[in-house]
């Protein structure tokens, strides 16, 4: 019981359960037909990459078996890689660490054959015309990060 409790209290238990449901939507075409869009919101953490890696491992295993049997197949990874099926949006704050995390996630996704469709800068005050010296400085810092996103990452 203690072992099970420890496993279920782990940081990625929720992410794994959510990813299982997300994957089930790809596999069950009847269930997918009920939705125009499926949104999977996750942080650019190691957990996300482990889940993506698990999807890649599943994709490779299915591919081996289906190729041997000469059958047509479509895996969740293939759907994630298809820009007609999947639009990945990288959402970040205009701050150094979140921009770096999103850029690293983009590189990891691209290595997996998934190209992000767009970047979104969230919760920015850069264009608010702040009068407070503190908020004005924060806005200036945000503009540097926004420039990095626009000119280097997006």
Secondary structure as the mmCIF struct_conf table of DSSP 4:
data_model
#
loop_
_struct_conf.conf_type_id
_struct_conf.id
_struct_conf.beg_label_comp_id
_struct_conf.beg_label_asym_id
_struct_conf.beg_label_seq_id
_struct_conf.end_label_comp_id
_struct_conf.end_label_asym_id
_struct_conf.end_label_seq_id
HELX_RH_AL_P HELX_RH_AL_P1 UNK A 2 UNK A 8
TURN_TY1_P TURN_TY1_P1 UNK A 9 UNK A 9
BEND BEND1 UNK A 10 UNK A 10
TURN_TY1_P TURN_TY1_P2 UNK A 11 UNK A 12
HELX_RH_AL_P HELX_RH_AL_P2 UNK A 13 UNK A 27
HELX_RH_AL_P HELX_RH_AL_P3 UNK A 29 UNK A 32
TURN_TY1_P TURN_TY1_P3 UNK A 33 UNK A 34
BEND BEND2 UNK A 36 UNK A 36
BEND BEND3 UNK A 44 UNK A 45
HELX_RH_AL_P HELX_RH_AL_P4 UNK A 46 UNK A 69
TURN_TY1_P TURN_TY1_P4 UNK A 70 UNK A 70
HELX_RH_AL_P HELX_RH_AL_P5 UNK A 76 UNK A 81
TURN_TY1_P TURN_TY1_P5 UNK A 83 UNK A 85
STRN STRN1 UNK A 89 UNK A 93
BEND BEND4 UNK A 94 UNK A 95
HELX_RH_AL_P HELX_RH_AL_P6 UNK A 96 UNK A 111
TURN_TY1_P TURN_TY1_P6 UNK A 112 UNK A 113
STRN STRN2 UNK A 118 UNK A 122
BEND BEND5 UNK A 123 UNK A 123
TURN_TY1_P TURN_TY1_P7 UNK A 126 UNK A 127
BEND BEND6 UNK A 128 UNK A 128
BEND BEND7 UNK A 132 UNK A 132
HELX_RH_AL_P HELX_RH_AL_P7 UNK A 133 UNK A 148
HELX_RH_PI_P HELX_RH_PI_P1 UNK A 149 UNK A 153
#
